[in-house]
Structures are given as C-alpha cells and as structure tokens.
Amino acid sequence: MIAYVFRGRRISAKVDERAFPSGKRTEVEIVECPNAVVILPIPERNNIVLLRQYRPVIEKWIYELPAGSLNPGENPEDSVLRELKEETGYRAKKVTKMFDMYMAPGYSTEIIHSYLAEDLTAGEARLEEDEELTVEILPLKVVVKMIKNNVICDAKTIASILYYVNNVKA
C-alpha cells in the first residue's frame, strides 16, 4: 500500500505499511534520501577543516564537516574525493572509512558514510549554486570544546569528530 505524498529532486516521502519481527503491522511515513558521505579532513597534525555554512532551511550559519549526497551509482570513496574538492578545494591522497550511521531511522532511509581524509593538498573550491560557506582550519582541541559548548550542533559532524577522537587518533 505504498502511497507517495511527495516526490522532489532530492527526497521523496511516502506512507507504507511495515511489519515488526513479531508480525505486528504498522503504518510508517518514510523519507527516501540518497545516501551521503561526511569527511573529516586533517590538513596537519591536530588540526581539522571545518565549514561555516549557511543553511537556509534552519536560517542559520552552522559549523559542519564537508559532506554531500552520493550521485546515482557513485561509490562512497569517489563521493568523498569529489565533495572534499568541491567544498574545500582540498585533494586527499589517503581516505579511510571510519563508520556508517543512520541519520534518522525512525523516518528516513539515509545512511551517511563517515571518512577520514589525510595527506591533503590545497586547491580551489568549486561551490554549487545553492552553497554559501567559508572554510576554516581549527585545532582539534578547539573543535571538541565547540561541541561541548553546543557551538557545533550538526549530528554527522559531532559523531565523526568524537569517533575520531575516541577510536582513531593515536
């Protein structure tokens, strides 16, 4: 009983009926999104690249890691290299998968693949028409304090930075 209530260029929304493992059935509202990547760029030891980006949906400037949706048929690693270059100008010689996460599994299909980007070379960014941002290089210690003080409030950014601090950083 799938009923699409909206089909857009990036997302679609539908109502469907699904079953729990127990057999109980429920009606769910599902937002279909392309999967995405989030990138933690390390230009030099103990510094990271952050974006200060204006988000029209929430009408605010926020701090985020570079990120973006996968193009149809694109693998996550290729998306990492493309998005990093487009948003920051940096090229990475080394990318390492950290983890995958669902952003909102109660209503969305989106999976975000989190990657570490190292051995960076600076270049010129090529922003898309609907992007307005500045690139900032900040010490990791400052960024962690920004998370603690709720200056950074983007979930994918918080998850990726704290995963890095607790599981990857030597």
Secondary structure as UniProt FT lines:
FT   STRAND          3..7
FT   STRAND          12..19
FT   TURN            21..22
FT   STRAND          25..32
FT   STRAND          36..41
FT   TURN            45..46
FT   STRAND          47..55
FT   TURN            56..59
FT   STRAND          60..64
FT   STRAND          67..69
FT   TURN            72..73
FT   HELIX           76..88
FT   STRAND          91..102
FT   TURN            105..107
FT   STRAND          111..121
FT   TURN            129..130
FT   STRAND          133..139
FT   HELIX           140..148
FT   TURN            149..150
FT   HELIX           155..163
FT   HELIX           164..168
//
